[in-house]
């Protein structure tokens, strides 16, 4: 199974925006690790919004 290009670009942009990592560093991550970072960022953003 291949990973959807749109989803990959979304993850890259999300991690780059929040962690300020460059493209090569993000692409070097294994898929599972990149998803983990994206999920963790989402939880930080959600928590920060709730604490407002």
N, C-alpha and C positions, 0 to 999 in steps of 0.2 A: 504494500500500500504506500502511496506517496502522500506527502503532506501538502495540503493546499497552499499554493503560492501566496494567495491573499492572506491566509492565516499566518504564514511565516513572516510576511512583511509587517503585519500587525504586531506580532510579538517583538520583532526587531525594533520597530519604532517605539513601542511601549518601554522596552528596557533601555534603549538609547536615551529617550526623553527623561526618564526618571533617574537612571544611574549615570548618565553621561558617558557611557562606554562607546567605543568606536565600533564600526561595522565588523571589522575583522575579529575583534574580541567576542562579539555576540555570535557570529557565525561559527567560531571555534567551539562553542558550547554544544554538547550533545543535546538532542531534542528534549529529552526528559529534563535536563538541567535548565534549559531555556524556558520551558513551561513552568518549572518550579519558581524561577525568578519572576516571571510574569505574574504568577499566582500570588507570590509574596508581595509584590508591589501593589497588586489590587487590594490585598488585605490591609496594607498600610494606608492606601488612599481612602478606603472605606472607613477605616477606624478614625483617621484624621477628620474626615467629613462628619462623622458622628460626634466627635468631640468638639467640633466646630469652633 
